[in-house]
Each structure stands twice: as C-alpha cells, then as structure tokens.
C-alpha cells in the first residue's frame, strides 16, 4: 500500500480554475490593453480574447475578461474611470 501514497500529489499542489466573465468589449487591441492596465493596477486578474475575424489583427474587437468573482468590482472600476 505504500506505493499508493507516493502517487498522490503533494498537499501544497493546488490548481485554481476560474470562470471568466466578459466585462468590456473593446473596438481594438490598443484600447483593450489600456482597460487591462487599469484593471490590473487595481489588483484584478485580466485576460484579453480577440473576437471575430482573426485576420483583422490588432484592429479587431477584443473582449476584456476577469474572473467571475471579480466581475462586479471590475464593472464598478470601469464605470468610475470611463468618460461618458
């Protein structure tokens, strides 16, 4: 039975899985990077994901995503920092 215990992962090994939520759809990568920087500076995790046709490159729309648990905070930060 000793072999069974050796195959278990160490107790400190944990994999964190996030459900990501779109909080902003940017018209291009430049603006998406600015939004990412704003949210990252506030301590949030941020991921960018291109939308639509791949050949548009940096000029195509980009989704800004955060973990589901941070979506409300991200929306509040964007509301407070986005001009009307």
N, C-alpha and C positions, 0 to 999 in steps of 0.2 A: 503493500500500500504506500510505501514511501515515494514511489515514482509518481503517484497521483498528485501529491502535494508539490512536486517540482514543476509540474506543467501549469500550475495556476499562475496568473500574472501577479506581480508584486502588488501589495496593498496600496502603494502610493501611485500606481499607474491608473489614471482615470482619463477617460475620453469624454470631452464635453461636446455635446451636439446642440446646435442652435437651430431654432425655426426662424428663418429670416423673413422680414416684412419690408415691403417697399414703402418708403416714407416720402419719396420725391422722384419725379421723372424729369430729368434734365434734357434740354434740347441737344446738348453736345457734351463731349468728354471734359472740356475746359471748365464749364460750369459745374459739372458733376464733381470734379476734383476740388473745386472751391467749397462745395457743400460738404464733401468728405472731410476736408481740412477743418471746417467749422465744427462739425460734429465730433471729430477725433480730438480736437483741442478741448472739448467739453468732457472727454473721457469715455465716449461711446465707441463701440466696435462698429466699423462701417465696411461694407462691401459694395463694389460697383459692378453692374452687369449690363452689357450692351443689349439694346432692344432692336428688333427688326433686322434689316438687311445688313449683313456683315461687310459688304464692300464699301459701305459709307465711311468706315473707319472712325476717326475722332469726330466727324461731323454728324454722326448718327445719335439718336436718343440713347440715354443711359439711365438705368434705374439705380437709385441710391437705396440700399437696404441696410437695416440694422436688426439685431436680434429682437425677436417678438417682445421680450421683456423690457426693451429699451425704446420701443416704438412711440409710446406716449411722450416720453421725455424728448425724443428727437423731434417730434412734431411741434412741441412747445418751443424748443430752441429755434426751429426754422420759422415759426410764426413770429417770434420776438426779433429775429435778425433778418427777415426778408422785407424789403421795401414794398409798400402797397402799390 
